[in-house]
């Protein structure tokens, strides 16, 4: 579930937290899904349970997971998680659209191109 890179300069707890964030953004882990217990994950990764606990605390503080005493930790419905995943694509789109408009392509042609899925010869 979590992967560690011992050559990475980031602390292990940060790698674990980032890994879970990535899985939540990608939809691999969905809202309400139970995460492995601290002991399970520590055993699986062969690391100190305090490291897992620290990663879970960070995720909980940021609103990515919620811990229920005696039940475990669960993925929260993170608003905007999908938007963060699409952000680089929107930036590329904005840049390409701006370049096309600057090159003299009319806005109507650009919109028609988008609507037709790229079938225009603009």
Biopython code that builds the backbone (N, CA, C, O; Angstrom):
import numpy as np
from Bio.PDB.StructureBuilder import StructureBuilder

atoms = [
    (1, "UNK", "N", (0.826, -1.197, 0.000)),
    (1, "UNK", "CA", (0.000, 0.000, 0.000)),
    (1, "UNK", "C", (0.867, 1.256, 0.000)),
    (1, "UNK", "O", (0.566, 2.210, -0.717)),
    (2, "UNK", "N", (1.922, 1.272, 0.780)),
    (2, "UNK", "CA", (2.834, 2.413, 0.794)),
    (2, "UNK", "C", (4.211, 1.935, 0.370)),
    (2, "UNK", "O", (4.631, 0.830, 0.714)),
    (3, "UNK", "N", (4.904, 2.771, -0.375)),
    (3, "UNK", "CA", (6.224, 2.410, -0.870)),
    (3, "UNK", "C", (7.248, 3.394, -0.332)),
    (3, "UNK", "O", (6.991, 4.596, -0.267)),
    (4, "UNK", "N", (8.395, 2.885, 0.049)),
    (4, "UNK", "CA", (9.445, 3.723, 0.608)),
    (4, "UNK", "C", (10.650, 3.725, -0.305)),
    (4, "UNK", "O", (10.994, 2.707, -0.905)),
    (5, "UNK", "N", (11.286, 4.878, -0.405)),
    (5, "UNK", "CA", (12.525, 5.014, -1.153)),
    (5, "UNK", "C", (13.565, 5.504, -0.158)),
    (5, "UNK", "O", (13.560, 6.668, 0.245)),
    (6, "UNK", "N", (14.446, 4.611, 0.227)),
    (6, "UNK", "CA", (15.425, 4.970, 1.247)),
    (6, "UNK", "C", (16.483, 5.940, 0.734)),
    (6, "UNK", "O", (17.262, 6.473, 1.524)),
    (7, "UNK", "N", (16.522, 6.173, -0.555)),
    (7, "UNK", "CA", (17.446, 7.165, -1.126)),
    (7, "UNK", "C", (16.816, 8.552, -1.192)),
    (7, "UNK", "O", (17.495, 9.543, -1.461)),
    (8, "UNK", "N", (15.527, 8.608, -0.946)),
    (8, "UNK", "CA", (14.804, 9.881, -0.938)),
    (8, "UNK", "C", (15.231, 10.695, 0.285)),
    (8, "UNK", "O", (15.356, 10.152, 1.383)),
    (9, "UNK", "N", (15.453, 11.983, 0.094)),
    (9, "UNK", "CA", (15.901, 12.843, 1.187)),
    (9, "UNK", "C", (14.779, 13.151, 2.183)),
    (9, "UNK", "O", (15.042, 13.563, 3.312)),
    (10, "UNK", "N", (13.531, 12.950, 1.759)),
    (10, "UNK", "CA", (12.403, 13.234, 2.646)),
    (10, "UNK", "C", (12.334, 12.197, 3.768)),
    (10, "UNK", "O", (12.703, 11.040, 3.571)),
    (11, "UNK", "N", (11.863, 12.613, 4.943)),
    (11, "UNK", "CA", (11.689, 11.644, 6.028)),
    (11, "UNK", "C", (10.692, 10.552, 5.625)),
    (11, "UNK", "O", (9.831, 10.768, 4.772)),
    (12, "UNK", "N", (10.820, 9.395, 6.241)),
    (12, "UNK", "CA", (9.958, 8.260, 5.899)),
    (12, "UNK", "C", (8.491, 8.587, 6.155)),
    (12, "UNK", "O", (7.630, 8.231, 5.350)),
    (13, "UNK", "N", (8.196, 9.264, 7.273)),
    (13, "UNK", "CA", (6.789, 9.570, 7.558)),
    (13, "UNK", "C", (6.198, 10.478, 6.480)),
    (13, "UNK", "O", (5.015, 10.369, 6.157)),
    (14, "UNK", "N", (7.012, 11.369, 5.927)),
    (14, "UNK", "CA", (6.542, 12.250, 4.853)),
    (14, "UNK", "C", (6.276, 11.445, 3.583)),
    (14, "UNK", "O", (5.284, 11.677, 2.893)),
    (15, "UNK", "N", (7.161, 10.500, 3.278)),
    (15, "UNK", "CA", (6.952, 9.642, 2.111)),
    (15, "UNK", "C", (5.645, 8.863, 2.238)),
    (15, "UNK", "O", (4.888, 8.747, 1.275)),
    (16, "UNK", "N", (5.388, 8.332, 3.432)),
    (16, "UNK", "CA", (4.162, 7.559, 3.651)),
    (16, "UNK", "C", (2.938, 8.460, 3.483)),
    (16, "UNK", "O", (1.986, 8.091, 2.796)),
    (17, "UNK", "N", (2.960, 9.637, 4.107)),
    (17, "UNK", "CA", (1.832, 10.565, 4.002)),
    (17, "UNK", "C", (1.615, 10.982, 2.543)),
    (17, "UNK", "O", (0.479, 11.007, 2.070)),
    (18, "UNK", "N", (2.691, 11.308, 1.832)),
    (18, "UNK", "CA", (2.572, 11.702, 0.424)),
    (18, "UNK", "C", (2.028, 10.564, -0.432)),
    (18, "UNK", "O", (1.252, 10.790, -1.361)),
    (19, "UNK", "N", (2.443, 9.338, -0.112)),
    (19, "UNK", "CA", (1.955, 8.175, -0.851)),
    (19, "UNK", "C", (0.447, 8.030, -0.678)),
    (19, "UNK", "O", (-0.272, 7.785, -1.647)),
    (20, "UNK", "N", (-0.031, 8.180, 0.554)),
    (20, "UNK", "CA", (-1.472, 8.089, 0.785)),
    (20, "UNK", "C", (-2.211, 9.232, 0.104)),
    (20, "UNK", "O", (-3.288, 9.021, -0.455)),
    (21, "UNK", "N", (-1.652, 10.440, 0.139)),
    (21, "UNK", "CA", (-2.291, 11.572, -0.556)),
    (21, "UNK", "C", (-2.435, 11.277, -2.046)),
    (21, "UNK", "O", (-3.485, 11.525, -2.641)),
    (22, "UNK", "N", (-1.377, 10.749, -2.636)),
    (22, "UNK", "CA", (-1.408, 10.421, -4.064)),
    (22, "UNK", "C", (-2.472, 9.375, -4.367)),
    (22, "UNK", "O", (-3.189, 9.480, -5.363)),
    (23, "UNK", "N", (-2.573, 8.371, -3.509)),
    (23, "UNK", "CA", (-3.572, 7.322, -3.725)),
    (23, "UNK", "C", (-4.990, 7.862, -3.570)),
    (23, "UNK", "O", (-5.900, 7.428, -4.276)),
    (24, "UNK", "N", (-5.180, 8.801, -2.656)),
    (24, "UNK", "CA", (-6.504, 9.399, -2.475)),
    (24, "UNK", "C", (-6.850, 10.273, -3.680)),
    (24, "UNK", "O", (-7.965, 10.208, -4.198)),
    (25, "UNK", "N", (-5.883, 11.099, -4.129)),
    (25, "UNK", "CA", (-6.112, 11.952, -5.307)),
    (25, "UNK", "C", (-6.446, 11.126, -6.537)),
    (25, "UNK", "O", (-7.313, 11.495, -7.328)),
    (26, "UNK", "N", (-5.749, 10.003, -6.692)),
    (26, "UNK", "CA", (-5.933, 9.157, -7.879)),
    (26, "UNK", "C", (-7.192, 8.303, -7.799)),
    (26, "UNK", "O", (-7.574, 7.667, -8.782)),
    (27, "UNK", "N", (-7.837, 8.283, -6.642)),
    (27, "UNK", "CA", (-9.052, 7.485, -6.499)),
    (27, "UNK", "C", (-8.780, 6.034, -6.139)),
    (27, "UNK", "O", (-9.707, 5.225, -6.102)),
    (28, "UNK", "N", (-7.529, 5.692, -5.873)),
    (28, "UNK", "CA", (-7.198, 4.330, -5.453)),
    (28, "UNK", "C", (-7.802, 4.074, -4.076)),
    (28, "UNK", "O", (-8.335, 2.997, -3.807)),
    (29, "UNK", "N", (-7.711, 5.076, -3.216)),
    (29, "UNK", "CA", (-8.362, 5.033, -1.913)),
    (29, "UNK", "C", (-9.533, 6.004, -1.960)),
    (29, "UNK", "O", (-9.370, 7.161, -2.347)),
    (30, "UNK", "N", (-10.707, 5.537, -1.569)),
    (30, "UNK", "CA", (-11.903, 6.371, -1.665)),
    (30, "UNK", "C", (-12.421, 6.732, -0.286)),
    (30, "UNK", "O", (-12.065, 6.106, 0.713)),
    (31, "UNK", "N", (-13.266, 7.753, -0.246)),
    (31, "UNK", "CA", (-13.834, 8.228, 1.016)),
    (31, "UNK", "C", (-14.504, 7.086, 1.767)),
    (31, "UNK", "O", (-15.287, 6.325, 1.200)),
    (32, "UNK", "N", (-14.182, 6.982, 3.049)),
    (32, "UNK", "CA", (-14.773, 5.953, 3.891)),
    (32, "UNK", "C", (-13.958, 4.677, 3.969)),
    (32, "UNK", "O", (-14.218, 3.821, 4.814)),
    (33, "UNK", "N", (-12.973, 4.546, 3.092)),
    (33, "UNK", "CA", (-12.156, 3.334, 3.085)),
    (33, "UNK", "C", (-11.226, 3.317, 4.299)),
    (33, "UNK", "O", (-10.635, 4.332, 4.667)),
    (34, "UNK", "N", (-11.114, 2.138, 4.905)),
    (34, "UNK", "CA", (-10.291, 1.984, 6.113)),
    (34, "UNK", "C", (-8.832, 1.781, 5.713)),
    (34, "UNK", "O", (-8.519, 0.976, 4.836)),
    (35, "UNK", "N", (-7.947, 2.528, 6.375)),
    (35, "UNK", "CA", (-6.516, 2.365, 6.160)),
    (35, "UNK", "C", (-6.007, 1.230, 7.041)),
    (35, "UNK", "O", (-6.645, 0.876, 8.032)),
    (36, "UNK", "N", (-4.856, 0.660, 6.682)),
    (36, "UNK", "CA", (-4.297, -0.376, 7.550)),
    (36, "UNK", "C", (-3.982, 0.214, 8.928)),
    (36, "UNK", "O", (-3.686, 1.402, 9.051)),
    (37, "UNK", "N", (-4.048, -0.623, 9.951)),
    (37, "UNK", "CA", (-3.723, -0.141, 11.288)),
    (37, "UNK", "C", (-2.249, 0.240, 11.339)),
    (37, "UNK", "O", (-1.455, -0.178, 10.497)),
    (38, "UNK", "N", (-1.902, 1.030, 12.326)),
    (38, "UNK", "CA", (-0.510, 1.459, 12.499)),
    (38, "UNK", "C", (0.390, 0.237, 12.614)),
    (38, "UNK", "O", (1.439, 0.172, 11.973)),
    (39, "UNK", "N", (-0.016, -0.725, 13.423)),
    (39, "UNK", "CA", (0.800, -1.929, 13.617)),
    (39, "UNK", "C", (0.930, -2.749, 12.335)),
    (39, "UNK", "O", (2.019, -3.221, 12.008)),
    (40, "UNK", "N", (-0.175, -2.919, 11.611)),
    (40, "UNK", "CA", (-0.142, -3.679, 10.350)),
    (40, "UNK", "C", (0.843, -3.057, 9.369)),
    (40, "UNK", "O", (1.702, -3.745, 8.818)),
    (41, "UNK", "N", (0.715, -1.763, 9.157)),
    (41, "UNK", "CA", (1.550, -1.086, 8.173)),
    (41, "UNK", "C", (3.007, -1.049, 8.623)),
    (41, "UNK", "O", (3.913, -1.208, 7.805)),
    (42, "UNK", "N", (3.236, -0.841, 9.914)),
    (42, "UNK", "CA", (4.604, -0.847, 10.429)),
    (42, "UNK", "C", (5.243, -2.215, 10.221)),
    (42, "UNK", "O", (6.415, -2.308, 9.857)),
    (43, "UNK", "N", (4.480, -3.264, 10.450)),
    (43, "UNK", "CA", (4.982, -4.624, 10.253)),
    (43, "UNK", "C", (5.257, -4.890, 8.779)),
    (43, "UNK", "O", (6.287, -5.466, 8.427)),
    (44, "UNK", "N", (4.338, -4.470, 7.921)),
    (44, "UNK", "CA", (4.480, -4.671, 6.468)),
    (44, "UNK", "C", (5.714, -3.956, 5.915)),
    (44, "UNK", "O", (6.425, -4.492, 5.065)),
    (45, "UNK", "N", (5.960, -2.727, 6.413)),
    (45, "UNK", "CA", (7.082, -1.935, 5.915)),
    (45, "UNK", "C", (8.358, -2.136, 6.737)),
    (45, "UNK", "O", (9.421, -1.625, 6.385)),
    (46, "UNK", "N", (8.238, -2.878, 7.821)),
    (46, "UNK", "CA", (9.371, -3.149, 8.713)),
    (46, "UNK", "C", (9.984, -1.846, 9.249)),
    (46, "UNK", "O", (11.197, -1.643, 9.213)),
    (47, "UNK", "N", (9.102, -0.977, 9.743)),
    (47, "UNK", "CA", (9.564, 0.277, 10.337)),
    (47, "UNK", "C", (8.862, 0.480, 11.676)),
    (47, "UNK", "O", (7.918, -0.237, 12.006)),
    (48, "UNK", "N", (9.323, 1.450, 12.431)),
    (48, "UNK", "CA", (8.792, 1.737, 13.749)),
    (48, "UNK", "C", (7.345, 2.231, 13.650)),
    (48, "UNK", "O", (7.048, 3.088, 12.818)),
    (49, "UNK", "N", (6.443, 1.706, 14.482)),
    (49, "UNK", "CA", (5.042, 2.164, 14.461)),
    (49, "UNK", "C", (4.895, 3.665, 14.714)),
    (49, "UNK", "O", (3.939, 4.277, 14.238)),
    (50, "UNK", "N", (5.823, 4.262, 15.450)),
    (50, "UNK", "CA", (5.748, 5.707, 15.686)),
    (50, "UNK", "C", (5.854, 6.496, 14.387)),
    (50, "UNK", "O", (5.273, 7.575, 14.266)),
    (51, "UNK", "N", (6.589, 5.970, 13.420)),
    (51, "UNK", "CA", (6.729, 6.626, 12.114)),
    (51, "UNK", "C", (5.388, 6.630, 11.383)),
    (51, "UNK", "O", (4.996, 7.636, 10.793)),
    (52, "UNK", "N", (4.692, 5.495, 11.428)),
    (52, "UNK", "CA", (3.368, 5.406, 10.798)),
    (52, "UNK", "C", (2.403, 6.339, 11.515)),
    (52, "UNK", "O", (1.623, 7.048, 10.880)),
    (53, "UNK", "N", (2.462, 6.334, 12.841)),
    (53, "UNK", "CA", (1.577, 7.186, 13.632)),
    (53, "UNK", "C", (1.784, 8.662, 13.281)),
    (53, "UNK", "O", (0.824, 9.428, 13.203)),
    (54, "UNK", "N", (3.029, 9.049, 13.074)),
    (54, "UNK", "CA", (3.322, 10.437, 12.720)),
    (54, "UNK", "C", (2.735, 10.780, 11.347)),
    (54, "UNK", "O", (2.178, 11.861, 11.158)),
    (55, "UNK", "N", (2.863, 9.856, 10.394)),
    (55, "UNK", "CA", (2.291, 10.076, 9.057)),
    (55, "UNK", "C", (0.773, 10.203, 9.153)),
    (55, "UNK", "O", (0.180, 11.088, 8.534)),
    (56, "UNK", "N", (0.147, 9.322, 9.926)),
    (56, "UNK", "CA", (-1.302, 9.372, 10.088)),
    (56, "UNK", "C", (-1.739, 10.675, 10.760)),
    (56, "UNK", "O", (-2.750, 11.263, 10.373)),
    (57, "UNK", "N", (-0.981, 11.130, 11.770)),
    (57, "UNK", "CA", (-1.313, 12.399, 12.442)),
    (57, "UNK", "C", (-1.254, 13.563, 11.454)),
    (57, "UNK", "O", (-2.109, 14.448, 11.474)),
    (58, "UNK", "N", (-0.234, 13.555, 10.587)),
    (58, "UNK", "CA", (-0.099, 14.618, 9.585)),
    (58, "UNK", "C", (-1.281, 14.590, 8.615)),
    (58, "UNK", "O", (-1.853, 15.632, 8.295)),
    (59, "UNK", "N", (-1.642, 13.395, 8.152)),
    (59, "UNK", "CA", (-2.773, 13.262, 7.234)),
    (59, "UNK", "C", (-4.083, 13.710, 7.898)),
    (59, "UNK", "O", (-4.930, 14.341, 7.267)),
    (60, "UNK", "N", (-4.226, 13.372, 9.173)),
    (60, "UNK", "CA", (-5.438, 13.768, 9.889)),
    (60, "UNK", "C", (-5.478, 15.282, 10.093)),
    (60, "UNK", "O", (-6.532, 15.900, 9.939)),
    (61, "UNK", "N", (-4.353, 15.873, 10.433)),
    (61, "UNK", "CA", (-4.292, 17.325, 10.634)),
    (61, "UNK", "C", (-4.634, 18.080, 9.358)),
    (61, "UNK", "O", (-5.207, 19.168, 9.411)),
    (62, "UNK", "N", (-4.282, 17.506, 8.211)),
    (62, "UNK", "CA", (-4.557, 18.142, 6.917)),
    (62, "UNK", "C", (-5.937, 17.790, 6.367)),
    (62, "UNK", "O", (-6.326, 18.294, 5.314)),
    (63, "UNK", "N", (-6.688, 16.926, 7.071)),
    (63, "UNK", "CA", (-8.043, 16.590, 6.641)),
    (63, "UNK", "C", (-8.144, 15.459, 5.642)),
    (63, "UNK", "O", (-9.215, 15.243, 5.074)),
    (64, "UNK", "N", (-7.076, 14.734, 5.411)),
    (64, "UNK", "CA", (-7.101, 13.631, 4.450)),
    (64, "UNK", "C", (-7.711, 12.364, 5.044)),
    (64, "UNK", "O", (-8.349, 11.588, 4.333)),
    (65, "UNK", "N", (-7.517, 12.152, 6.338)),
    (65, "UNK", "CA", (-8.071, 10.977, 6.999)),
    (65, "UNK", "C", (-8.692, 11.403, 8.325)),
    (65, "UNK", "O", (-8.438, 12.497, 8.830)),
    (66, "UNK", "N", (-9.505, 10.516, 8.868)),
    (66, "UNK", "CA", (-10.082, 10.720, 10.196)),
    (66, "UNK", "C", (-9.873, 9.441, 10.985)),
    (66, "UNK", "O", (-10.072, 8.339, 10.474)),
    (67, "UNK", "N", (-9.469, 9.604, 12.234)),
    (67, "UNK", "CA", (-9.267, 8.445, 13.106)),
    (67, "UNK", "C", (-10.431, 8.336, 14.070)),
    (67, "UNK", "O", (-10.861, 9.320, 14.670)),
    (68, "UNK", "N", (-10.933, 7.110, 14.205)),
    (68, "UNK", "CA", (-12.018, 6.832, 15.126)),
    (68, "UNK", "C", (-11.466, 5.893, 16.182)),
    (68, "UNK", "O", (-11.014, 4.792, 15.871)),
    (69, "UNK", "N", (-11.505, 6.329, 17.417)),
    (69, "UNK", "CA", (-10.938, 5.553, 18.508)),
    (69, "UNK", "C", (-11.539, 4.148, 18.549)),
    (69, "UNK", "O", (-12.757, 3.979, 18.592)),
    (70, "UNK", "N", (-10.671, 3.159, 18.534)),
    (70, "UNK", "CA", (-11.097, 1.767, 18.588)),
    (70, "UNK", "C", (-11.537, 1.189, 17.262)),
    (70, "UNK", "O", (-11.767, -0.017, 17.172)),
    (71, "UNK", "N", (-11.662, 1.998, 16.235)),
    (71, "UNK", "CA", (-12.127, 1.540, 14.919)),
    (71, "UNK", "C", (-11.037, 1.605, 13.861)),
    (71, "UNK", "O", (-10.957, 0.730, 12.999)),
    (72, "UNK", "N", (-10.191, 2.638, 13.917)),
    (72, "UNK", "CA", (-9.130, 2.784, 12.932)),
    (72, "UNK", "C", (-9.158, 4.131, 12.251)),
    (72, "UNK", "O", (-9.839, 5.056, 12.695)),
    (73, "UNK", "N", (-8.409, 4.232, 11.166)),
    (73, "UNK", "CA", (-8.312, 5.473, 10.394)),
    (73, "UNK", "C", (-8.993, 5.273, 9.047)),
    (73, "UNK", "O", (-8.848, 4.230, 8.409)),
    (74, "UNK", "N", (-9.735, 6.287, 8.628)),
    (74, "UNK", "CA", (-10.532, 6.203, 7.411)),
    (74, "UNK", "C", (-10.262, 7.402, 6.512)),
    (74, "UNK", "O", (-9.985, 8.503, 6.986)),
    (75, "UNK", "N", (-10.348, 7.170, 5.215)),
    (75, "UNK", "CA", (-10.152, 8.229, 4.225)),
    (75, "UNK", "C", (-11.335, 9.183, 4.282)),
    (75, "UNK", "O", (-12.489, 8.757, 4.317)),
    (76, "UNK", "N", (-11.038, 10.468, 4.292)),
    (76, "UNK", "CA", (-12.081, 11.496, 4.268)),
    (76, "UNK", "C", (-12.392, 11.860, 2.828)),
    (76, "UNK", "O", (-11.604, 11.600, 1.918)),
    (77, "UNK", "N", (-13.543, 12.460, 2.641)),
    (77, "UNK", "CA", (-13.897, 13.009, 1.340)),
    (77, "UNK", "C", (-13.179, 14.341, 1.234)),
    (77, "UNK", "O", (-13.605, 15.331, 1.829)),
    (78, "UNK", "N", (-12.089, 14.369, 0.479)),
    (78, "UNK", "CA", (-11.252, 15.564, 0.403)),
    (78, "UNK", "C", (-11.728, 16.427, -0.756)),
    (78, "UNK", "O", (-11.499, 16.088, -1.917)),
    (79, "UNK", "N", (-12.394, 17.554, -0.447)),
    (79, "UNK", "CA", (-12.842, 18.424, -1.531)),
    (79, "UNK", "C", (-11.647, 19.027, -2.257)),
    (79, "UNK", "O", (-10.682, 19.476, -1.637)),
    (80, "UNK", "N", (-11.732, 19.028, -3.567)),
    (80, "UNK", "CA", (-10.669, 19.629, -4.361)),
    (80, "UNK", "C", (-9.510, 18.702, -4.652)),
    (80, "UNK", "O", (-8.568, 19.113, -5.330)),
    (81, "UNK", "N", (-9.534, 17.457, -4.167)),
    (81, "UNK", "CA", (-8.426, 16.535, -4.419)),
    (81, "UNK", "C", (-8.289, 16.285, -5.918)),
    (81, "UNK", "O", (-7.177, 16.233, -6.444)),
    (82, "UNK", "N", (-9.419, 16.132, -6.600)),
    (82, "UNK", "CA", (-9.374, 15.911, -8.041)),
    (82, "UNK", "C", (-8.874, 17.158, -8.764)),
    (82, "UNK", "O", (-8.152, 17.057, -9.756)),
    (83, "UNK", "N", (-9.260, 18.338, -8.263)),
    (83, "UNK", "CA", (-8.795, 19.586, -8.867)),
    (83, "UNK", "C", (-7.281, 19.692, -8.810)),
    (83, "UNK", "O", (-6.658, 20.166, -9.760)),
    (84, "UNK", "N", (-6.674, 19.252, -7.699)),
    (84, "UNK", "CA", (-5.225, 19.306, -7.558)),
    (84, "UNK", "C", (-4.555, 18.398, -8.579)),
    (84, "UNK", "O", (-3.484, 18.722, -9.092)),
    (85, "UNK", "N", (-5.174, 17.272, -8.875)),
    (85, "UNK", "CA", (-4.626, 16.346, -9.854)),
    (85, "UNK", "C", (-4.669, 16.955, -11.246)),
    (85, "UNK", "O", (-3.753, 16.747, -12.042)),
    (86, "UNK", "N", (-5.725, 17.706, -11.549)),
    (86, "UNK", "CA", (-5.903, 18.284, -12.882)),
    (86, "UNK", "C", (-5.189, 19.611, -13.069)),
    (86, "UNK", "O", (-5.081, 20.103, -14.192)),
    (87, "UNK", "N", (-4.701, 20.196, -11.983)),
    (87, "UNK", "CA", (-4.103, 21.525, -12.051)),
    (87, "UNK", "C", (-3.006, 21.645, -13.114)),
    (87, "UNK", "O", (-3.022, 22.616, -13.871)),
    (88, "UNK", "N", (-2.051, 20.706, -13.209)),
    (88, "UNK", "CA", (-1.015, 20.838, -14.248)),
    (88, "UNK", "C", (-1.598, 20.791, -15.659)),
    (88, "UNK", "O", (-1.097, 21.466, -16.559)),
    (89, "UNK", "N", (-2.646, 20.005, -15.856)),
    (89, "UNK", "CA", (-3.270, 19.924, -17.186)),
    (89, "UNK", "C", (-3.966, 21.229, -17.540)),
    (89, "UNK", "O", (-3.911, 21.679, -18.684)),
    (90, "UNK", "N", (-4.622, 21.837, -16.552)),
    (90, "UNK", "CA", (-5.268, 23.126, -16.810)),
    (90, "UNK", "C", (-4.237, 24.191, -17.148)),
    (90, "UNK", "O", (-4.488, 25.042, -18.001)),
    (91, "UNK", "N", (-3.098, 24.159, -16.503)),
    (91, "UNK", "CA", (-2.036, 25.124, -16.794)),
    (91, "UNK", "C", (-1.545, 24.954, -18.230)),
    (91, "UNK", "O", (-1.312, 25.941, -18.929)),
    (92, "UNK", "N", (-1.386, 23.704, -18.672)),
    (92, "UNK", "CA", (-0.968, 23.444, -20.054)),
    (92, "UNK", "C", (-2.036, 23.926, -21.032)),
    (92, "UNK", "O", (-1.722, 24.528, -22.059)),
    (93, "UNK", "N", (-3.294, 23.657, -20.707)),
    (93, "UNK", "CA", (-4.392, 24.088, -21.557)),
    (93, "UNK", "C", (-4.412, 25.606, -21.693)),
    (93, "UNK", "O", (-4.527, 26.142, -22.795)),
    (94, "UNK", "N", (-4.299, 26.295, -20.550)),
    (94, "UNK", "CA", (-4.312, 27.761, -20.563)),
    (94, "UNK", "C", (-3.187, 28.312, -21.427)),
    (94, "UNK", "O", (-3.388, 29.251, -22.198)),
    (95, "UNK", "N", (-2.006, 27.727, -21.295)),
    (95, "UNK", "CA", (-0.856, 28.197, -22.073)),
    (95, "UNK", "C", (-1.080, 27.971, -23.569)),
    (95, "UNK", "O", (-0.822, 28.861, -24.380)),
    (96, "UNK", "N", (-1.559, 26.781, -23.930)),
    (96, "UNK", "CA", (-1.799, 26.475, -25.344)),
    (96, "UNK", "C", (-2.887, 27.376, -25.924)),
    (96, "UNK", "O", (-2.751, 27.884, -27.038)),
    (97, "UNK", "N", (-3.963, 27.572, -25.170)),
    (97, "UNK", "CA", (-5.047, 28.432, -25.645)),
    (97, "UNK", "C", (-4.557, 29.865, -25.827)),
    (97, "UNK", "O", (-4.903, 30.516, -26.813)),
    (98, "UNK", "N", (-3.770, 30.355, -24.902)),
    (98, "UNK", "CA", (-3.236, 31.712, -24.989)),
    (98, "UNK", "C", (-2.326, 31.862, -26.208)),
    (98, "UNK", "O", (-2.381, 32.874, -26.906)),
    (99, "UNK", "N", (-1.486, 30.847, -26.463)),
    (99, "UNK", "CA", (-0.600, 30.892, -27.628)),
    (99, "UNK", "C", (-1.385, 30.890, -28.928)),
    (99, "UNK", "O", (-1.040, 31.607, -29.868)),
    (100, "UNK", "N", (-2.445, 30.083, -28.986)),
    (100, "UNK", "CA", (-3.277, 30.049, -30.190)),
    (100, "UNK", "C", (-3.966, 31.395, -30.416)),
    (100, "UNK", "O", (-4.016, 31.893, -31.541)),
    (101, "UNK", "N", (-4.494, 31.974, -29.346)),
    (101, "UNK", "CA", (-5.152, 33.272, -29.472)),
    (101, "UNK", "C", (-4.153, 34.352, -29.885)),
    (101, "UNK", "O", (-4.472, 35.227, -30.690)),
    (102, "UNK", "N", (-2.943, 34.285, -29.330)),
    (102, "UNK", "CA", (-1.893, 35.254, -29.684)),
    (102, "UNK", "C", (-1.445, 35.089, -31.125)),
    (102, "UNK", "O", (-1.011, 36.051, -31.759)),
    (103, "UNK", "N", (-1.552, 33.861, -31.650)),
    (103, "UNK", "CA", (-1.157, 33.594, -33.040)),
    (103, "UNK", "C", (-2.249, 33.986, -34.031)),
    (103, "UNK", "O", (-2.085, 33.832, -35.241)),
    (104, "UNK", "N", (-3.363, 34.494, -33.508)),
    (104, "UNK", "CA", (-4.409, 34.988, -34.399)),
    (104, "UNK", "C", (-5.553, 34.019, -34.626)),
    (104, "UNK", "O", (-6.437, 34.306, -35.433)),
    (105, "UNK", "N", (-5.569, 32.896, -33.952)),
    (105, "UNK", "CA", (-6.684, 31.959, -34.105)),
    (105, "UNK", "C", (-7.890, 32.564, -33.389)),
    (105, "UNK", "O", (-7.808, 32.894, -32.206)),
    (106, "UNK", "N", (-9.010, 32.711, -34.100)),
    (106, "UNK", "CA", (-10.199, 33.294, -33.473)),
    (106, "UNK", "C", (-10.732, 32.400, -32.343)),
    (106, "UNK", "O", (-10.631, 31.175, -32.406)),
    (107, "UNK", "N", (-11.290, 33.027, -31.330)),
    (107, "UNK", "CA", (-11.838, 32.305, -30.194)),
    (107, "UNK", "C", (-12.894, 31.295, -30.648)),
    (107, "UNK", "O", (-12.954, 30.180, -30.129)),
    (108, "UNK", "N", (-13.720, 31.685, -31.610)),
    (108, "UNK", "CA", (-14.760, 30.785, -32.118)),
    (108, "UNK", "C", (-14.146, 29.513, -32.709)),
    (108, "UNK", "O", (-14.690, 28.425, -32.520)),
    (109, "UNK", "N", (-13.033, 29.633, -33.413)),
    (109, "UNK", "CA", (-12.359, 28.473, -33.992)),
    (109, "UNK", "C", (-11.818, 27.567, -32.889)),
    (109, "UNK", "O", (-11.910, 26.342, -32.972)),
    (110, "UNK", "N", (-11.260, 28.182, -31.866)),
    (110, "UNK", "CA", (-10.737, 27.424, -30.725)),
    (110, "UNK", "C", (-11.864, 26.662, -30.040)),
    (110, "UNK", "O", (-11.709, 25.485, -29.714)),
    (111, "UNK", "N", (-13.005, 27.329, -29.819)),
    (111, "UNK", "CA", (-14.143, 26.684, -29.182)),
    (111, "UNK", "C", (-14.714, 25.569, -30.051)),
    (111, "UNK", "O", (-15.092, 24.513, -29.543)),
    (112, "UNK", "N", (-14.776, 25.803, -31.359)),
    (112, "UNK", "CA", (-15.257, 24.782, -32.283)),
    (112, "UNK", "C", (-14.336, 23.567, -32.250)),
    (112, "UNK", "O", (-14.802, 22.428, -32.261)),
    (113, "UNK", "N", (-13.044, 23.812, -32.210)),
    (113, "UNK", "CA", (-12.043, 22.734, -32.121)),
    (113, "UNK", "C", (-12.259, 21.898, -30.871)),
    (113, "UNK", "O", (-12.212, 20.669, -30.923)),
    (114, "UNK", "N", (-12.493, 22.557, -29.759)),
    (114, "UNK", "CA", (-12.735, 21.836, -28.503)),
    (114, "UNK", "C", (-14.024, 21.014, -28.575)),
    (114, "UNK", "O", (-14.070, 19.862, -28.142)),
    (115, "UNK", "N", (-15.065, 21.633, -29.130)),
    (115, "UNK", "CA", (-16.376, 20.984, -29.200)),
    (115, "UNK", "C", (-16.325, 19.737, -30.088)),
    (115, "UNK", "O", (-16.977, 18.735, -29.793)),
    (116, "UNK", "N", (-15.550, 19.801, -31.176)),
    (116, "UNK", "CA", (-15.475, 18.688, -32.119)),
    (116, "UNK", "C", (-14.387, 17.688, -31.761)),
    (116, "UNK", "O", (-14.180, 16.716, -32.487)),
    (117, "UNK", "N", (-13.700, 17.909, -30.669)),
    (117, "UNK", "CA", (-12.681, 16.967, -30.242)),
    (117, "UNK", "C", (-11.421, 17.026, -31.058)),
    (117, "UNK", "O", (-10.707, 16.028, -31.157)),
    (118, "UNK", "N", (-11.124, 18.162, -31.647)),
    (118, "UNK", "CA", (-9.876, 18.324, -32.373)),
    (118, "UNK", "C", (-9.956, 18.029, -33.857)),
    (118, "UNK", "O", (-8.929, 17.783, -34.488)),
    (119, "UNK", "N", (-11.166, 18.046, -34.437)),
    (119, "UNK", "CA", (-11.299, 17.718, -35.866)),
    (119, "UNK", "C", (-11.196, 18.887, -36.810)),
    (119, "UNK", "O", (-11.340, 18.685, -38.016)),
    (120, "UNK", "N", (-10.954, 20.120, -36.338)),
    (120, "UNK", "CA", (-10.871, 21.267, -37.233)),
    (120, "UNK", "C", (-9.449, 21.443, -37.733)),
    (120, "UNK", "O", (-8.503, 20.916, -37.148)),
    (121, "UNK", "N", (-9.307, 22.182, -38.810)),
    (121, "UNK", "CA", (-7.972, 22.404, -39.405)),
    (121, "UNK", "C", (-7.423, 23.767, -39.041)),
    (121, "UNK", "O", (-6.588, 24.301, -39.771)),
    (122, "UNK", "N", (-7.855, 24.339, -37.956)),
    (122, "UNK", "CA", (-7.418, 25.675, -37.564)),
    (122, "UNK", "C", (-5.942, 25.642, -37.402)),
    (122, "UNK", "O", (-5.335, 26.661, -37.071)),
]
sb = StructureBuilder()
sb.init_structure("model")
sb.init_model(0)
sb.init_chain("A")
sb.init_seg("    ")
for serial, (resi, resn, name, xyz) in enumerate(atoms, 1):
    if name == "N":
        sb.init_residue(resn, " ", resi, " ")
    sb.init_atom(name, np.array(xyz, "f"), 0.0, 1.0, " ", f" {name:<3s}", serial, name[0])
structure = sb.get_structure()
